[in-house]
Structures are given as C-alpha cells and as structure tokens.
Amino acid sequence: MPFSDYLDQKILDKAFLGQDFQVTEHWCSLHTADPGKTGQSEAAGAPYDRKAVTQFTAVDSDGNAKRIRNVALLLIQVPAGTYTHIGMWDTASGGNFLGGGPLSSPATVNDGDFVIVRENDLSILQD
C-alpha cells in the first residue's frame, strides 16, 4: 500500500525537521479505481461508511521490510458496484488519506452486500 502525499510529507518532516505527528485513528475505505496519492474514487452512497481498524500487528516479512497487518475482520457494506482498491484514512469522514492499493481481486457486489477484509489481509508495507 503506497503512502499518500500527506503521509510522505509527515514522515519527511519528522525525520529531517523533528516535527512530531500522530495518527490516532485508522479508517479503512473502498475505492472504485486507484485512489492515487490523494484518496480519489472512494465509494459513495448508502450504506457505505469507512470502517475503523483498531488493532494492527507488525510482521517482519523478509528481514528487510516491515509490514503491518490488520488483526480483526472488517465487513464493509457497500452500494452495488465493483470495488478495486482499499485505502486508509485518519478520520471516519474527510480527514487525511494515508495510502491505498489494489485489492487482491476486484469485488463486484449487489446493493447492501459486504466486502470482507479478512484478518491479516490488509497489508501495509514500508520498503
């Protein structure tokens, strides 16, 4: 999951300017196309809402890269459509986009169906 422009800048500000920042909430979004670096193409319309991700676990995947994964199952109810990407935000609505990437396969659903993100399937990699 590539980081957003916002998060890239916050990491640079911390590393080189000593400016602290903290993300206290993590919200998962679904997208109908690549969210890019700003979070575009987010799902919209009832019954869709971002879902809180309250717990992560760190996984050292290959000795060189650190990977963070979700602990709990996420059930995201959506309007009919095809969802191709997932994203992370720092608030339930609006807020700052943290990053996003493709689903392992597109999810085409009927109105009111759920897109399921299983335990450990949301993977955030810093390389």
N, C-alpha and C positions, 0 to 999 in steps of 0.2 A: 504494500500500500504506500505509494509515494506521498510524501508530506506536501501540505499546501504551501502557498507563498507565505501565508501568515505564520505557520509553524516554522518554516525555514528561517524566516527573519528573526523570530523569537529565540531560536537556538543560536543563531549568529550573535544576537545581542547579548545573550547570556555568556557565550564562550569568549567573546572578544571585548565586550564592553562592561561585563559584570552586572548586567541588568537582569534582575530576577523576574520570573514569571511563573505562574502556576495554573494548571488546568485542574479544576476541582470537580468538574462533571464531564462525563463522556456519553455522547448520544449517537446511536447508530442510525444512518439514513440509507434509503434505497434510491437508485437513480435509473432512469430510462436510457441513459447514454453516459459516456465517460464524463465524470464530474470535473475533470481537469484539475487545476490548482486552486479553483475558487468555489467548487461545490455546485456547479450548474447541473441542470437536468434532474433535480431532485423530484421524487414522486410528489404528487399533489392530489388533494381531494379526499373526502371521507371514504373510508375510515382510517386513512393513513396518519400516523404520527411517528416521529422518531422514537426509538426505544433506548432506554437507559442501559448502559453497560456499567455495572457497578463493581466488577471484580475482574482482574487480569492475572495471568501468570506469566513469568518470564521463562523462555526456553532458549537455551544456547544450542542452536541448530547444527553448527558445524565448526565451532571453535573460533570463527571469525566474525560472525554476525549475531546480533541479539534480536530475538523475536519475542513479541508479546502476543498472547492469545487470550480470547475471552474464556471465562470459566463457565458461565451459565448459558443455557439455551436461550435464544432470542426468537420470539414469534412476532413477526411484523405484519400486521393486517394492512392490506393494500386494495386500491381500486383495480379493476380489470386492466391488464396491460402486460407488457414484457419489461422486466427489470434486469439490467445487465451489470450494474455496478453497485458497490456499497461504499459508504463514507462514514466519517467520524466528525462530530461537532462538539463544541464546548457548552452548548445550551440546548434545551428542548425545541426551541424555535429561534430563528435568526441566529445571532452569535457568530462565532468564527469557525470556518471549515478547517479541520486539522489534516485531512488527507483522505484519499479514497483509491479504489482499484476495482478491477473486474471481479464479478462472481465466478466461481469455478465453471458454471454454465448458466446461460440466461434462464430466468424463471418467468414463464408465461402463465398467468393466473386469471381466474374469474373474479368478479367483483366480490370483495369481502373475504377472499382467500388469504392465507398466510404464507409469507416467505419465511422459511425456517433457516436460522443460522445455528447450527449445532455447536455443542461445546467444543472449543479449541479450533473451530473453523474460521473464525475471524482472526487473521494473522497480520500483525504489523511488524514489518522488518526494517531495521536500520542497518544499512550497509555502507 
